[in-house]
Amino acid sequence: MSSPARPHPWKLWSTSLGLMALSEASLGATEQSTERPSDTASVTLGTTHVKGEHKPGYKRETSDSVKFTAPLRETPKSVTIITESLMQERAVSTLADALRTTPGITFGAGEGGTPLGDRPFIRGFEASTDIMIDGIRDVGRMTHEAFNVEQIEIVKGPGSAYAGRGSTGGTINLVSKVPQQETFAAGSLTLGTDQLRRTTVDLNQYLPEQNMALRLNAMKHEADTPGRDDVEVTRWGLAPSFSFGLNTDTRGTLSYYHMQSDDIPDQGVPVSAISGKPVKVDRDNFYGFSKRDFRKTSADLFTLQLEHDFNDQLTLRNTTRQGRSMQDYIMSRPIATPAQERNNLAQRTARPRNVVNTSLINQTDIFGKFDTGSIGHSYSAGLEFSRERIDEKNRYGSAGSADLGDLNNPNPKDPFTPVPRGDGQHRVTKHNNRALYVMDTLALHEQWDLNLGARFDNYHVRDGVQSNRSNLWTYQSGIVFKPLPYGSIYLSYGTSFNPSGETAGQSGGADGAAGGRLSNLDPEKSRSIELGTKWDLLNERLSLTAALFKTEKTNARTYDPISNEVTLDGDVEVKGFEVGATGHLTEQWEVMAGYTYLDAKTVKYASGKNTNFDGNQAKFIAPNSGSVWTTYALTDRWKVGGGANYVDKRYTNDENTRSLDSYWRYDAMLAYRVNKNLDLQLNVLNLTDETYYDASHVGMFATVAPGRSAELAANVRF
């Protein structure tokens, strides 16, 4: 596979700043004469505030989270929002689909220890435990569907002051669909190559006389994986919600989310111990056993959110969520020793897992506005209590010796060694957390804002043998200068922490040993500084952003496989910059584009005797990544779109001896509006049928990204 020439990061940076300066100079007069759109409700909008009709387009003015106490343009952090319109145009059906085309985000893979599920890395740091649903941490470490998602908010840089533990590289917030103040019925039917059949339903009933609304979202999805043999995906989901007290001072929303899947898991192909690259075999090679391997998952979330307006300047909100998730699977891990590879053999080791995760989380927020003299305050403060229980049932015993198969021509119907039953004993891990936080944006002057935030966490984890407690303050601060009404320049500083045992019960094996080990150690601590600018041009239809940043983790955990000890002897540093453009270039032409450069280095890390990785590139991280998606409305009925994304070479182990090559991927879309109730959309994904690998697990195997596929969707709305 060919590797494109790597773009020089500083040339791209200077070019991007030059384009922004040129745009500002040419459009400044127009912008100053144009009245700014109102920013009302930028603070009080939340998931229980019914927002009216669906907002089209890619550009958003505010975050859904009340912890962001200013419009995005005046928020001193990098925030990327993936809207429902963009997800529909790109034929996105999962969170991973959406994140794959987001610069600065790469993926790792799970197995028997580290769970199968979404495992993104943001700005060089893992974020699998930093995924939120409506601002509340989703502790299940699952694969997330998109059928009930209004938008995805990616907040970059250390965010423990906003989200609590973890959040070193950033957080991902999935904003759920809620009842609307209109009655409609919508749905889609999608058919495609590789046996794709997908149906979604979105029904909303507004009862104005009762100040109530009901909404139901549902999904059924069945498909093979393009370019892979014997890999099947089947899932369905249901998400009813009910809002009451609409247009009154006291409101509430009761919602339930259920999703379950039954798949054949796929861990891709072995990574060569000789070349350090994925073995050169046919892309469709499947190293599992179709009669043994399976993955069954389920997720259930019950949420009650109550909200009361004391006046126009003060709102109280309480959210309670009870959750349960389950993963039960046996997957085959494809690896090969040098001797096996030379003899055309591959191991197909069974890696089982059976875990049930239950949680109860309560979050109370009070937010609003007030003045102290000439200084205006837009604030949010709150309390959070959470209990999480991870129940690992020893349902499966040791698989014993690995089954061997043909490296070049594996047969999924080969005889296999059954996985024996385990002893049924339970290993229970409990995570409890109590936190308080406050955020405030101070309007010091018409052109100057000061953003301050702090959070205190009391975190306790125990597994029946060991326990650890952490008490830590984290902070966020930023100064924002607005030289013109439609632009800002900011400087921000933030901290985060990762407590010992933060993934206890949810990680293990070679990759998760340090993070999942419950040791009596202090938390890891991180800090970041960011200098950025945000501009809304072309009558505020187009948002341009740029940021320079540096994140340091100064006492990172290290694991010594010889002594089996975990210590705080590591030091990781990530420096970089990013640029982005989102919105309309013309009334017919819309774009979302971005580029991220990351210099992610292991400053200090020792593993075993006489082994250190000082100065190595951090694993799983692409130094350069970029994407663009653009659509053009040819007429009132026809729209055409296309996109490309680039991901640089990534090392997959700390030694930097194994890697995945860089790649380009191209997609295309054609849409036709039949009438006001029906439109048709054709998507072709991975146009060039590029063979590339989007994740790995410490360099043992590499997951193969889907090959070329096509799908036709009929979307209706009444």
C-alpha positions as MATLAB code, in Angstrom:
seq = 'MSSPARPHPWKLWSTSLGLMALSEASLGATEQSTERPSDTASVTLGTTHVKGEHKPGYKRETSDSVKFTAPLRETPKSVTIITESLMQERAVSTLADALRTTPGITFGAGEGGTPLGDRPFIRGFEASTDIMIDGIRDVGRMTHEAFNVEQIEIVKGPGSAYAGRGSTGGTINLVSKVPQQETFAAGSLTLGTDQLRRTTVDLNQYLPEQNMALRLNAMKHEADTPGRDDVEVTRWGLAPSFSFGLNTDTRGTLSYYHMQSDDIPDQGVPVSAISGKPVKVDRDNFYGFSKRDFRKTSADLFTLQLEHDFNDQLTLRNTTRQGRSMQDYIMSRPIATPAQERNNLAQRTARPRNVVNTSLINQTDIFGKFDTGSIGHSYSAGLEFSRERIDEKNRYGSAGSADLGDLNNPNPKDPFTPVPRGDGQHRVTKHNNRALYVMDTLALHEQWDLNLGARFDNYHVRDGVQSNRSNLWTYQSGIVFKPLPYGSIYLSYGTSFNPSGETAGQSGGADGAAGGRLSNLDPEKSRSIELGTKWDLLNERLSLTAALFKTEKTNARTYDPISNEVTLDGDVEVKGFEVGATGHLTEQWEVMAGYTYLDAKTVKYASGKNTNFDGNQAKFIAPNSGSVWTTYALTDRWKVGGGANYVDKRYTNDENTRSLDSYWRYDAMLAYRVNKNLDLQLNVLNLTDETYYDASHVGMFATVAPGRSAELAANVRF';
ca = [
       0.000    0.000    0.000;
       1.468    3.317   -0.988;
       2.053    6.027    1.586;
       1.385    9.601    0.468;
       3.973   12.244    1.154;
       3.530   13.680    4.622;
       2.420   17.332    4.598;
       4.771   19.659    6.486;
       2.814   20.850    9.536;
       4.266   24.346    9.845;
       3.606   25.117    6.170;
      -0.019   24.095    6.625;
      -0.221   26.224    9.785;
       1.117   29.358    8.113;
      -1.067   28.811    5.047;
      -4.173   28.402    7.191;
      -3.453   31.570    9.179;
      -2.836   33.405    5.933;
      -6.185   32.316    4.523;
      -7.919   33.407    7.717;
      -6.239   36.799    7.626;
      -7.135   37.242    3.951;
     -10.751   36.304    4.648;
     -10.931   38.775    7.517;
      -9.468   41.586    5.473;
     -11.772   41.037    2.510;
     -14.901   40.519    4.570;
     -14.348   42.901    7.463;
     -16.415   45.734    6.026;
     -19.299   43.416    5.254;
     -19.217   41.859    8.716;
     -19.183   45.201   10.541;
     -22.262   46.344    8.675;
     -24.184   43.134    9.324;
     -26.265   42.789   12.445;
     -25.183   39.874   14.600;
     -27.716   37.132   15.200;
     -29.026   36.902   18.733;
     -27.209   34.662   21.204;
     -30.235   34.321   23.464;
     -30.662   30.993   25.205;
     -26.988   30.188   24.758;
     -26.710   29.412   28.452;
     -30.060   27.910   29.351;
     -30.505   25.502   26.482;
     -30.343   21.922   27.707;
     -31.724   18.553   26.958;
     -35.089   19.246   28.581;
     -35.584   22.576   26.868;
     -37.537   21.705   23.740;
     -35.666   23.285   20.859;
     -38.353   23.292   18.202;
     -37.730   22.020   14.712;
     -34.587   20.210   13.645;
     -31.686   22.549   12.861;
     -30.129   21.825    9.468;
     -26.511   22.446    8.574;
     -23.122   21.863   10.177;
     -22.496   25.062   12.181;
     -23.640   25.463   15.787;
     -23.458   28.519   18.036;
     -23.639   26.810   21.447;
     -22.931   23.563   23.225;
     -25.772   21.522   24.677;
     -23.968   21.388   28.044;
     -24.853   24.046   30.627;
     -21.254   23.819   31.865;
     -20.265   25.836   28.801;
     -21.282   29.263   30.000;
     -20.609   31.181   26.778;
     -21.276   30.733   23.057;
     -18.735   28.499   21.325;
     -17.032   31.460   19.651;
     -16.303   32.919   23.088;
     -15.393   29.616   24.761;
     -11.609   29.260   25.323;
     -11.441   25.614   24.235;
     -11.455   23.698   20.965;
     -14.894   22.180   20.392;
     -15.987   20.170   17.337;
     -19.695   19.459   16.830;
     -20.900   16.767   14.441;
     -24.545   17.524   13.681;
     -27.351   15.175   12.698;
     -27.360   16.687    9.192;
     -23.690   15.853    8.729;
     -24.155   12.328   10.091;
     -27.046   11.699    7.709;
     -25.149   13.004    4.680;
     -22.127   10.839    5.493;
     -24.257    7.727    6.195;
     -23.012    7.540    9.781;
     -24.626    4.822   11.899;
     -22.205    4.545   14.840;
     -20.018    6.806   16.948;
     -16.922    5.186   15.447;
     -18.142    6.089   11.931;
     -18.393    9.738   12.978;
     -15.048    9.879   14.780;
     -13.091    8.172   11.975;
     -13.388   11.324    9.884;
     -12.498   13.729   12.720;
      -8.877   15.019   12.641;
      -6.882   14.392   15.814;
      -8.790   11.212   16.725;
      -7.414    7.711   16.211;
      -8.421    4.300   17.554;
      -7.119    1.402   19.579;
      -8.614   -2.087   19.676;
      -9.885   -4.220   22.535;
      -9.738   -7.955   23.146;
     -10.375  -10.179   26.175;
      -8.876   -7.821   28.766;
      -9.492   -4.362   27.342;
     -13.165   -4.602   26.279;
     -14.362   -4.609   22.697;
     -16.095   -1.297   22.075;
     -15.378    2.326   21.193;
     -11.756    3.120   22.056;
     -10.878    6.571   20.667;
      -7.718    8.553   21.361;
      -8.077   12.365   21.432;
      -4.978   14.539   21.103;
      -2.772   11.608   22.015;
      -4.652   10.224   25.035;
      -7.182    7.419   25.373;
     -10.807    8.540   25.835;
     -12.737    5.250   26.007;
     -13.875    6.119   29.553;
     -14.494    9.786   28.663;
     -17.635    9.289   26.570;
     -20.707   11.094   27.916;
     -24.395   10.811   27.105;
     -26.168   14.133   27.707;
     -23.290   15.286   29.888;
     -23.255   12.177   32.119;
     -20.414    9.681   31.903;
     -21.281    6.453   30.080;
     -19.406    3.847   32.089;
     -20.255    0.771   29.998;
     -17.409    0.931   27.415;
     -19.732   -0.206   24.622;
     -20.155    0.334   20.890;
     -22.414    3.386   20.522;
     -25.193    3.680   17.922;
     -26.290    6.939   16.261;
     -30.044    6.399   15.813;
     -30.925    8.412   18.949;
     -28.168   11.033   18.651;
     -28.965   14.674   17.860;
     -25.328   15.745   17.713;
     -21.852   14.718   18.901;
     -19.761   17.244   20.816;
     -15.995   16.687   20.984;
     -14.264   18.884   23.563;
     -10.479   18.795   23.217;
      -7.827   19.241   25.867;
      -7.816   18.339   29.594;
     -11.360   18.661   30.905;
     -11.538   17.218   34.418;
     -12.973   20.531   35.632;
     -15.914   19.875   33.301;
     -16.190   16.086   33.303;
     -14.266   14.688   36.257;
     -11.653   11.919   36.201;
      -9.801   11.220   32.985;
     -10.528   13.662   30.165;
      -6.806   14.171   29.514;
      -7.111   14.501   25.745;
     -10.754   15.539   25.772;
     -14.307   14.253   26.071;
     -17.054   13.104   23.707;
     -20.671   13.988   24.504;
     -23.577   12.308   22.697;
     -26.640   14.576   22.785;
     -29.828   12.504   22.736;
     -32.967   13.282   20.780;
     -35.757   14.639   22.998;
     -39.452   15.463   22.440;
     -40.094   18.526   20.264;
     -42.881   21.103   20.165;
     -44.205   19.849   16.838;
     -45.865   16.708   15.556;
     -44.046   14.724   12.900;
     -43.354   11.217   11.660;
     -40.005   10.449   10.056;
     -38.027    7.403    9.116;
     -35.562    5.868    6.729;
     -35.047    2.600    4.897;
     -31.516    1.841    3.726;
     -30.459   -1.006    1.447;
     -26.925   -1.608    0.319;
     -24.148   -3.903   -0.686;
     -22.958   -6.597    1.730;
     -26.526   -7.457    2.739;
     -27.081   -4.066    4.404;
     -30.614   -3.533    5.678;
     -31.219   -0.628    8.045;
     -34.488    0.890    9.209;
     -34.986    3.858   11.533;
     -38.174    5.453   12.864;
     -38.586    8.872   14.520;
     -42.104    9.717   15.763;
     -42.987   12.865   17.730;
     -46.383   13.871   19.126;
     -46.889   17.356   20.598;
     -49.850   17.956   22.933;
     -49.952   21.745   23.354;
     -53.016   21.863   25.582;
     -51.380   19.485   28.057;
     -47.894   21.030   27.616;
     -46.588   17.561   26.820;
     -44.696   15.835   24.028;
     -43.749   12.234   23.302;
     -41.033   10.907   21.027;
     -40.033    7.447   19.885;
     -36.834    6.557   18.055;
     -36.180    2.999   16.900;
     -33.619    1.188   14.758;
     -32.915   -2.226   13.212;
     -29.598   -2.871   11.466;
     -28.266   -5.981    9.714;
     -25.185   -6.191    7.504;
     -22.029   -8.017    6.608;
     -18.767   -6.094    6.826;
     -17.557   -4.860    3.398;
     -14.361   -6.581    2.353;
     -14.418   -9.148    5.183;
     -15.499  -12.792    5.123;
     -17.945  -14.226    7.678;
     -18.211  -10.983    9.703;
     -21.821  -10.100   10.497;
     -23.436   -7.278   12.463;
     -26.987   -7.375   13.837;
     -28.452   -4.872   16.284;
     -31.675   -3.137   17.221;
     -32.577   -0.267   19.501;
     -35.513    1.575   21.038;
     -35.590    5.016   22.693;
     -38.940    6.420   23.928;
     -39.054    9.756   25.779;
     -41.766   11.881   27.377;
     -41.599   15.586   28.262;
     -44.093   17.402   30.477;
     -44.517   20.948   31.734;
     -43.390   22.423   28.424;
     -43.603   26.225   28.281;
     -43.914   26.345   32.087;
     -41.444   27.105   34.864;
     -41.199   23.448   35.891;
     -40.386   20.859   33.249;
     -39.289   17.271   33.054;
     -38.255   14.548   30.645;
     -38.421   10.825   31.287;
     -36.515    8.668   28.807;
     -35.438    5.089   28.253;
     -32.779    3.757   25.899;
     -32.279    0.131   24.914;
     -29.836   -1.281   22.395;
     -28.640   -4.832   21.889;
     -26.434   -6.546   19.360;
     -25.500  -10.032   18.211;
     -22.356   -9.992   16.065;
     -19.487  -12.124   14.901;
     -16.466  -10.176   16.229;
     -13.559   -9.422   13.924;
     -10.034   -8.631   15.103;
      -8.525   -8.311   11.652;
      -5.182   -9.841   10.686;
      -1.947  -10.671   12.545;
       0.837   -8.130   12.698;
       4.110   -9.582   11.487;
       6.742  -10.023   14.194;
       9.294   -9.871   11.373;
       8.297   -6.701    9.488;
       6.287   -4.985   12.227;
       3.438   -4.413    9.739;
       0.159   -6.275    9.176;
       0.918   -9.513    7.339;
       0.488   -9.342    3.570;
      -2.587  -11.494    3.100;
      -5.932  -11.055    1.371;
      -7.996   -8.334    3.023;
     -11.012  -10.606    3.418;
      -9.113  -13.219    5.477;
     -11.074  -13.974    8.655;
      -9.176  -15.776   11.407;
     -12.111  -16.510   13.689;
     -14.374  -19.540   13.923;
     -17.905  -18.980   12.663;
     -19.287  -21.740   14.935;
     -17.507  -20.546   18.093;
     -17.053  -16.791   17.967;
     -19.847  -14.457   18.995;
     -20.455  -11.123   20.668;
     -23.691  -10.293   22.443;
     -24.180   -6.894   24.076;
     -27.014   -4.938   25.610;
     -27.413   -1.478   27.118;
     -30.316   -0.031   29.119;
     -30.503    3.561   30.366;
     -33.345    5.071   32.411;
     -33.121    8.857   32.787;
     -35.277   11.394   34.621;
     -34.451   15.062   34.231;
     -36.340   17.769   36.140;
     -35.853   21.484   35.667;
     -37.258   24.614   37.313;
     -36.876   28.293   36.383;
     -36.904   30.493   39.471;
     -36.744   33.514   37.160;
     -35.200   34.486   33.833;
     -31.747   34.441   35.425;
     -31.776   31.281   37.551;
     -32.530   27.630   36.675;
     -32.179   24.446   38.725;
     -31.817   21.051   37.035;
     -31.563   17.541   38.460;
     -30.745   14.465   36.380;
     -30.886   10.883   37.623;
     -29.747    7.986   35.462;
     -29.720    4.272   36.127;
     -27.796    2.162   33.652;
     -26.976   -1.441   32.929;
     -24.747   -2.795   30.185;
     -23.596   -6.305   29.349;
     -20.859   -7.762   27.177;
     -20.600  -11.488   26.528;
     -18.236  -12.696   23.833;
     -15.677  -15.162   22.601;
     -13.377  -13.756   19.922;
     -10.343  -15.164   18.147;
      -7.125  -13.200   18.476;
      -5.023  -13.591   15.300;
      -1.296  -13.518   16.009;
       1.795  -15.244   14.608;
       5.292  -15.834   15.949;
       8.186  -15.451   13.492;
       8.464  -19.240   13.165;
       4.731  -19.618   12.581;
       4.739  -16.852    9.996;
       7.587  -18.486    8.077;
       5.614  -21.736    8.080;
       2.416  -20.032    6.889;
       0.623  -20.494   10.224;
      -1.388  -18.200   12.489;
      -2.654  -18.583   16.038;
      -6.400  -18.170   16.592;
      -6.507  -17.861   20.368;
      -9.899  -17.616   22.078;
     -10.323  -14.438   24.152;
     -13.583  -14.541   26.161;
     -15.284  -11.944   28.337;
     -18.496  -11.802   30.368;
     -19.137   -8.572   32.271;
     -22.214   -6.766   33.592;
     -21.864   -3.087   34.464;
     -24.513   -1.275   36.541;
     -24.507    2.368   37.565;
     -26.558    5.003   39.361;
     -25.674    8.639   38.738;
     -27.287   11.827   40.050;
     -26.265   15.274   38.856;
     -27.658   18.609   40.047;
     -26.916   21.855   38.194;
     -27.828   25.430   38.987;
     -27.094   27.920   36.241;
     -27.953   31.417   35.114;
     -26.706   34.991   35.038;
     -26.102   37.855   37.466;
     -24.077   41.065   37.700;
     -21.571   42.318   40.253;
     -21.223   45.985   39.498;
     -20.124   46.378   35.897;
     -19.104   42.715   35.551;
     -21.590   40.244   34.128;
     -21.521   36.599   35.190;
     -22.789   33.583   33.259;
     -22.346   30.628   35.576;
     -23.043   26.976   36.229;
     -22.468   25.077   39.473;
     -23.328   21.578   40.506;
     -23.004   18.370   42.482;
     -22.497   14.862   41.130;
     -22.827   11.481   42.840;
     -22.175    8.183   41.097;
     -21.981    4.489   41.948;
     -20.711    1.916   39.496;
     -20.510   -1.853   39.919;
     -18.598   -4.070   37.487;
     -19.416   -7.748   37.835;
     -17.013  -10.085   36.041;
     -18.430  -13.579   36.075;
     -15.872  -16.296   35.457;
     -18.136  -17.898   32.891;
     -15.301  -19.113   30.690;
     -12.212  -21.057   31.640;
      -8.777  -20.967   30.073;
      -8.783  -21.725   26.364;
      -5.551  -23.685   26.703;
      -3.340  -23.994   23.642;
      -4.065  -21.815   20.631;
      -5.646  -23.290   17.508;
      -3.402  -22.953   14.477;
      -4.639  -22.186   10.992;
      -3.436  -21.367    7.511;
      -2.033  -17.816    7.532;
      -2.816  -17.152    3.870;
      -6.070  -19.074    3.613;
      -7.774  -19.420    7.002;
     -10.979  -21.449    7.135;
     -13.615  -20.210    9.631;
     -15.170  -23.690    9.553;
     -12.004  -25.437   10.767;
     -12.281  -27.634   13.875;
     -11.586  -25.629   17.025;
     -10.851  -26.134   20.690;
     -14.020  -25.393   22.704;
     -13.689  -22.838   25.472;
     -14.342  -24.683   28.756;
     -16.810  -23.473   31.336;
     -15.394  -21.415   34.174;
     -16.034  -21.872   37.877;
     -18.728  -19.178   37.880;
     -17.074  -17.087   40.568;
     -17.693  -13.346   40.550;
     -15.135  -10.597   40.720;
     -16.831   -7.369   41.721;
     -15.259   -3.923   41.357;
     -16.989   -0.821   42.711;
     -16.323    2.781   41.711;
     -17.893    5.576   43.796;
     -17.485    9.283   43.133;
     -18.685   12.514   44.716;
     -17.956   15.856   43.110;
     -18.773   19.555   43.210;
     -17.957   22.081   40.509;
     -18.471   25.677   39.408;
     -17.955   27.447   36.055;
     -18.186   31.184   35.455;
     -17.706   33.442   32.448;
     -17.037   37.006   33.570;
     -17.779   39.765   31.059;
     -15.038   42.177   32.152;
     -15.449   44.486   29.176;
     -17.204   44.534   25.830;
     -14.073   42.981   24.328;
     -12.759   40.917   27.253;
     -14.114   37.785   28.959;
     -12.565   35.709   31.728;
     -13.516   32.043   32.015;
     -12.908   30.247   35.326;
     -13.794   26.761   36.509;
     -12.960   24.381   39.333;
     -14.022   20.909   40.409;
     -13.357   18.715   43.444;
     -13.635   14.923   43.146;
     -13.705   12.351   45.924;
     -13.125    9.069   44.109;
     -13.046    5.604   45.696;
     -12.484    2.258   43.960;
     -12.302   -1.207   45.541;
     -12.348   -4.803   44.326;
     -12.663   -6.805   47.551;
      -8.896   -7.154   47.894;
      -7.521   -3.662   47.391;
      -8.909   -0.162   47.414;
      -7.782    3.337   46.549;
      -9.171    6.777   47.337;
      -8.317   10.016   45.548;
      -9.251   13.578   46.500;
      -8.281   16.151   43.934;
      -9.066   19.648   42.677;
      -8.897   20.379   38.949;
      -9.100   23.762   37.248;
      -9.940   25.539   34.023;
      -9.159   29.156   33.165;
      -9.152   31.214   30.013;
      -8.999   34.798   28.832;
     -10.906   35.778   25.680;
     -10.260   38.921   23.621;
     -12.842   39.942   21.004;
     -11.162   42.407   18.617;
     -14.278   42.441   16.416;
     -17.875   41.380   17.105;
     -17.452   38.245   14.985;
     -14.048   37.032   16.195;
     -12.109   36.042   19.305;
      -8.577   35.210   20.434;
      -8.095   33.189   23.598;
      -5.499   31.731   25.935;
      -6.542   28.902   28.244;
      -5.105   26.567   30.874;
      -6.620   23.338   32.178;
      -5.783   20.354   34.362;
      -6.961   16.763   34.641;
      -6.313   13.652   36.712;
      -6.429    9.886   36.244;
      -6.853    8.044   39.561;
      -5.259    4.686   40.233;
      -7.643    1.891   39.297;
      -9.835    4.142   37.138;
     -10.449    1.263   34.718;
     -10.300   -1.535   37.295;
     -12.665   -4.276   36.192;
     -12.710   -2.876   32.655;
      -9.185   -3.450   31.377;
      -6.342   -5.909   31.464;
      -3.888   -7.763   29.310;
      -0.768   -6.226   27.870;
      -2.306   -2.873   27.087;
      -4.449   -2.247   30.145;
      -2.180   -3.531   32.899;
      -1.108   -0.113   34.175;
      -4.493    1.567   33.844;
      -6.521   -1.303   35.226;
      -4.227   -2.277   38.091;
      -5.663   -1.203   41.435;
      -2.478    0.059   43.100;
      -2.110    2.339   46.089;
      -0.697    5.152   43.992;
      -1.421    8.841   43.629;
      -3.406    9.971   40.566;
      -1.740   10.823   37.306;
      -1.894   14.575   36.702;
      -1.995   16.492   33.438;
      -1.953   20.126   32.432;
      -2.467   21.906   29.148;
      -2.105   25.363   27.699;
      -3.857   26.445   24.496;
      -3.713   29.571   22.340;
      -6.474   29.835   19.768;
      -8.710   32.005   17.651;
     -12.267   31.685   16.304;
     -13.913   33.743   13.559;
     -17.436   33.713   12.109;
     -17.235   35.123    8.581;
     -19.471   35.470    5.511;
     -22.315   37.017    7.507;
     -21.458   34.527   10.273;
     -22.312   31.556    8.067;
     -18.753   30.153    8.158;
     -16.735   29.408   11.301;
     -12.925   29.338   11.088;
     -10.865   28.117   14.050;
      -7.197   27.571   14.858;
      -5.361   26.539   18.015;
      -1.862   25.801   19.296;
      -1.665   23.537   22.339;
       0.649   21.627   24.646;
      -0.396   18.893   27.096;
       1.896   17.301   29.684;
       1.246   14.228   31.798;
       4.060   14.451   34.334;
       3.668   11.305   36.462;
       2.191    8.738   34.109;
       1.806    5.136   35.234;
       4.344    2.646   33.911;
       4.134   -1.137   34.058;
       7.105   -3.464   34.489;
       6.188   -6.954   33.205;
       9.268   -8.427   34.905;
       8.548   -7.214   38.443;
       4.779   -6.935   37.814;
       4.849   -3.491   39.435;
       3.078   -0.277   38.471;
       4.884    2.978   39.271;
       4.447    6.694   38.547;
       7.671    7.040   36.563;
       6.298    8.128   33.196;
       6.144   11.463   31.426;
       4.178   12.086   28.203;
       4.068   15.312   26.197;
       1.836   16.236   23.274;
       2.367   19.441   21.299;
       0.394   20.397   18.253;
      -2.008   22.633   16.429;
      -5.283   22.330   14.568;
      -7.325   24.372   12.118;
     -10.936   23.975   11.079;
     -13.698   25.397    8.900;
     -17.418   24.734    9.334;
     -20.447   26.237    7.634;
     -21.613   27.771    4.368;
     -19.284   29.232    1.743;
     -22.359   30.195   -0.279;
     -26.043   29.521    0.219;
     -25.669   26.315   -1.817;
     -22.157   25.256   -0.750;
     -21.474   23.827    2.711;
     -18.229   22.470    4.126;
     -16.660   20.928    7.210;
     -12.883   20.586    7.105;
     -10.019   20.282    9.535;
      -6.373   19.421   10.009;
      -4.496   18.389   13.177;
      -0.779   18.025   13.815;
       0.325   16.093   16.924;
       3.871   15.705   18.216;
       3.129   13.042   20.843;
       6.271   11.895   22.631;
       7.026    9.525   25.473;
       9.388   11.760   27.437;
      10.101    9.142   30.108;
       8.949    5.527   30.339;
      10.772    2.373   31.452;
       9.378   -1.155   31.104;
      11.512   -4.021   32.349;
      15.244   -4.249   32.868;
      17.373   -1.994   30.677;
      14.368   -1.064   28.547;
      13.240    2.518   28.103;
      11.174    4.257   25.471;
      12.281    7.837   26.122;
      11.711   10.005   23.062;
       9.523    7.485   21.241;
       6.314    8.487   19.508;
       3.253    7.683   21.618;
       1.461    4.605   20.298;
      -1.770    4.772   18.265;
      -1.243    8.490   17.494;
      -1.083    9.926   13.956;
       1.225   12.966   13.679;
      -0.856   14.334   10.790;
      -4.556   13.880   10.134;
      -7.077   15.844    8.136;
     -10.513   15.610    6.605;
     -12.919   17.523    4.418;
     -16.585   16.974    3.642;
     -18.477   19.279    1.336;
     -21.875   19.367   -0.353;
     -23.332   21.548   -3.083;
     -27.022   22.029   -3.851;
     -27.154   21.902   -7.646;
     -30.885   22.709   -7.684;
     -33.746   22.676   -5.204;
     -33.909   18.910   -5.705;
     -30.353   17.719   -6.387;
     -27.407   17.793   -3.983;
     -23.952   16.306   -4.496;
     -21.280   15.761   -1.865;
     -17.908   14.209   -1.277;
     -15.118   13.954    1.217;
     -11.637   12.727    1.965;
      -9.724   12.001    5.118;
      -6.046   11.333    5.724;
      -4.435    9.543    8.680;
      -0.672    9.389    9.101;
       1.471    6.417   10.095;
       0.837    5.218   13.671;
       3.075    3.128   15.891;
       1.210    0.413   17.773;
       3.649   -0.402   20.574;
       5.806    1.553   23.006;
       9.008    0.290   21.364;
       7.997    1.909   18.031;
       8.852   -1.336   16.224;
       5.347   -2.046   14.883;
       3.171    0.331   12.920;
       0.179    0.905   10.660;
       0.697    2.741    7.368;
      -0.850    6.073    6.491;
      -3.918    6.113    4.280;
      -6.378    8.238    2.329;
     -10.090    7.429    2.180;
     -12.666    9.006   -0.152;
     -16.478    9.027    0.070;
     -19.236   10.408   -2.170;
     -22.939   11.241   -1.871;
     -25.792   12.092   -4.256;
     -29.218   13.147   -2.957;
     -32.508   13.812   -4.741;
     -35.571   15.391   -3.163;
     -38.628   13.722   -4.684;
     -41.117   15.957   -2.880;
     -41.531   17.661    0.476;
     -42.005   14.301    2.208;
     -39.466   12.061    0.473;
     -35.823   12.241   -0.501;
     -33.413    9.620   -1.794;
     -29.717    9.470   -0.942;
     -26.947    7.344   -2.448;
     -23.625    6.991   -0.609;
     -20.488    5.258   -1.817;
     -17.996    4.751    1.008;
     -14.278    4.100    0.516;
     -14.568    4.894   -3.173;
     -11.151    3.545   -4.136;
     -11.594    0.342   -2.089;
      -8.448    1.225   -0.135;
      -7.090   -1.468    2.174;
      -6.192    0.217    5.434;
      -6.040   -0.575    9.126;
      -7.757    1.724   11.594;
      -6.828    0.168   14.959;
      -4.524   -2.263   16.718;
      -3.936   -3.827   20.115;
      -0.296   -3.268   21.172;
       0.871   -4.373   17.743;
      -0.322   -7.990   17.960;
      -3.118   -7.686   15.391;
      -4.616   -4.956   13.221;
      -8.301   -4.422   12.503;
      -9.139   -4.076    8.822;
     -11.329   -1.099    7.922;
     -14.401   -1.766    5.749;
     -13.872   -1.954    2.001;
     -15.912   -0.156   -0.651;
     -19.669   -0.208   -0.139;
     -22.742    1.506   -1.532;
     -26.071    2.215    0.116;
     -29.329    3.809   -0.977;
     -31.573    5.421    1.620;
     -35.175    6.554    1.311;
     -35.901    9.220    3.945;
     -39.476   10.264    4.689;
     -40.933   12.967    6.922;
     -44.561   13.996    7.432;
];
